[in-house]
Amino acid sequence: MPPAASIPEYLLDTYWWAYVHPRAVRLFERQWLVNLILWGNFRKLRDAALDALGASIPGRTLQVACVYGDFTPRLAGRVPANGSLDVVDVLPIQLANLRAKLGGAMRASLVHRDASDLGFDDASYDRAVLFFLLHEMPLEVRRRTLSEAMRVLKPGGRLVIVDYHRPRAWHPLRAPMRWILTHLEPFAMDLWREPIDAWMPDVPCARVERETFYGGLYQKLVVSKA
């Protein structure tokens, strides 16, 4: 088991206002605000990710990083008696926030780990999900996170990724989103410039499914490990 994860400098420097400070958690943990940030698309993107994982998800499921809103409670609700859900995050404050959201009734284990160094055994999970995580990471951290997610998947396992994507040229929000991402989420523009495949490890994949939403502003990638 790896030692307790320390908070990465890029999170402290770039995202203190969104995830690290207690006031940030109190501010952003509002369903309506999460939906507003995603221009009314939270429910559609949430359900697209959940449906790609399955209506019922037996076996072992891994969520890499906490998210605001009801994504994880909905995910936990799909875990049957013979299944388990592990949620990892490098920020104790985010794990505490999720614990409060889930209460005592949900079937989920919350684990303090760094996404880029999970410390779990190879081929130990049936599925994994990264929901709006990659755009928050510097390039090398993003590469390691994807490598770790694929490493812990069993052969035949499925990795579901939902994140930003370069919108169509005609999209009315293209210019405003470029400004927002450039100034508030500086690593996110990488997802406009390159496909997620560019950062994937050299692991055999049986199938890769792609879908974009809302004029291309968001994307879903489903990778099945060979």
FENWOGI-V855056 format. One record per residue. RES is the residue in three letters. PHI is phi in whole degrees, -180 to 180 (* if undefined). D_LAST is the distance of its C-alpha to the last C-alpha in Angstrom with 2 decimals. Layout:
res->[RES:RES]
phi->[PHI:PHI]
d_last->[D_LAST:D_LAST]
This chain:
res->[MET:PRO:PRO:ALA:ALA:SER:ILE:PRO:GLU:TYR:LEU:LEU:ASP:THR:TYR:TRP:TRP:ALA:TYR:VAL:HIS:PRO:ARG:ALA:VAL:ARG:LEU:PHE:GLU:ARG:GLN:TRP:LEU:VAL:ASN:LEU:ILE:LEU:TRP:GLY:ASN:PHE:ARG:LYS:LEU:ARG:ASP:ALA:ALA:LEU:ASP:ALA:LEU:GLY:ALA:SER:ILE:PRO:GLY:ARG:THR:LEU:GLN:VAL:ALA:CYS:VAL:TYR:GLY:ASP:PHE:THR:PRO:ARG:LEU:ALA:GLY:ARG:VAL:PRO:ALA:ASN:GLY:SER:LEU:ASP:VAL:VAL:ASP:VAL:LEU:PRO:ILE:GLN:LEU:ALA:ASN:LEU:ARG:ALA:LYS:LEU:GLY:GLY:ALA:MET:ARG:ALA:SER:LEU:VAL:HIS:ARG:ASP:ALA:SER:ASP:LEU:GLY:PHE:ASP:ASP:ALA:SER:TYR:ASP:ARG:ALA:VAL:LEU:PHE:PHE:LEU:LEU:HIS:GLU:MET:PRO:LEU:GLU:VAL:ARG:ARG:ARG:THR:LEU:SER:GLU:ALA:MET:ARG:VAL:LEU:LYS:PRO:GLY:GLY:ARG:LEU:VAL:ILE:VAL:ASP:TYR:HIS:ARG:PRO:ARG:ALA:TRP:HIS:PRO:LEU:ARG:ALA:PRO:MET:ARG:TRP:ILE:LEU:THR:HIS:LEU:GLU:PRO:PHE:ALA:MET:ASP:LEU:TRP:ARG:GLU:PRO:ILE:ASP:ALA:TRP:MET:PRO:ASP:VAL:PRO:CYS:ALA:ARG:VAL:GLU:ARG:GLU:THR:PHE:TYR:GLY:GLY:LEU:TYR:GLN:LYS:LEU:VAL:VAL:SER:LYS:ALA]
phi->[*:-71:-65:-54:-74:-91:-74:-63:-60:-64:-70:-64:-79:-102:-122:-58:-77:-111:-132:-93:-76:-55:-67:-64:-63:-64:-72:-85:-81:-138:-59:-65:-73:-60:-65:-65:-59:-96:54:79:-106:-58:-61:-63:-72:-58:-68:-63:-67:-64:-67:-69:-79:129:-65:-131:-124:-71:77:-107:-121:-121:-106:-96:89:-71:-138:-73:91:-99:-58:-69:-57:-67:-64:-61:-67:-95:-87:-79:-61:-95:-122:-146:-130:-108:-119:-109:-157:-87:-106:-56:-65:-73:-66:-65:-63:-67:-59:-67:-67:-74:69:-97:-91:-85:-91:-154:-112:-105:-127:-84:-143:-90:-59:-89:-154:-67:79:-84:-66:-58:50:-111:-125:-83:-160:-145:-137:-121:-106:53:-113:-61:-68:-93:-115:-62:-53:-67:-67:-62:-60:-66:-64:-65:-63:-65:-61:-72:-63:-81:-77:-74:-55:87:-72:-126:-108:-111:-125:-126:-165:-72:-154:-68:-72:-61:-60:-85:-62:-66:-98:-59:-67:-60:-69:-61:-66:-61:-68:-62:-92:-107:-135:-63:-82:-68:-65:-57:-75:-83:-90:-138:-74:-58:-55:-64:-110:-74:-72:-82:-123:-60:-119:-76:-161:-129:-113:-128:-154:-115:-136:53:68:89:-71:-129:-140:-127:-124:-118:-111:-101:-78:-72]
d_last->[26.70:27.35:30.86:31.76:30.32:32.99:33.18:32.01:34.83:33.18:33.17:36.78:37.87:36.05:35.27:38.13:39.55:36.50:34.89:36.94:40.53:41.60:43.33:40.14:38.40:41.45:41.55:37.97:37.21:38.59:36.60:38.83:38.52:34.71:34.90:37.56:35.60:32.84:35.57:35.34:31.59:30.51:30.33:28.36:25.77:25.66:25.19:22.51:20.40:21.34:20.70:17.15:16.68:18.57:22.22:21.79:19.25:19.48:17.85:17.58:17.56:18.20:20.36:20.84:24.54:27.26:28.41:31.81:32.46:31.19:27.42:26.84:29.46:27.85:24.40:26.04:27.76:24.57:23.82:25.23:27.08:24.09:22.07:22.49:22.31:22.61:23.96:24.40:26.92:28.92:32.11:34.04:35.97:32.91:31.88:35.50:35.53:32.44:33.97:37.06:35.19:33.29:36.37:36.22:34.80:31.17:28.42:27.03:27.18:28.07:27.16:28.79:26.08:25.31:22.12:21.75:22.20:20.93:21.72:19.42:17.60:14.10:11.53:14.51:13.80:12.33:12.87:14.74:17.16:19.14:22.17:24.47:23.78:22.56:25.84:27.80:26.40:27.53:25.13:24.32:23.96:21.58:19.39:19.49:18.83:15.60:14.60:15.69:13.97:10.48:11.75:12.96:9.98:8.74:5.36:5.47:7.91:9.55:11.62:14.80:17.22:20.75:23.25:25.87:25.61:28.32:30.55:32.08:35.20:37.43:36.20:39.35:37.61:36.14:39.09:39.59:35.93:36.00:39.05:37.67:34.40:36.18:38.79:37.08:33.38:33.45:29.77:28.81:29.95:26.95:24.97:27.60:27.32:23.63:20.35:18.10:15.58:18.34:17.85:14.11:13.15:11.76:8.16:5.48:4.69:4.45:7.85:10.62:13.81:17.10:20.52:23.77:26.77:30.49:31.03:27.96:29.05:25.95:22.28:19.28:15.71:12.80:9.38:6.42:3.81:0.00]
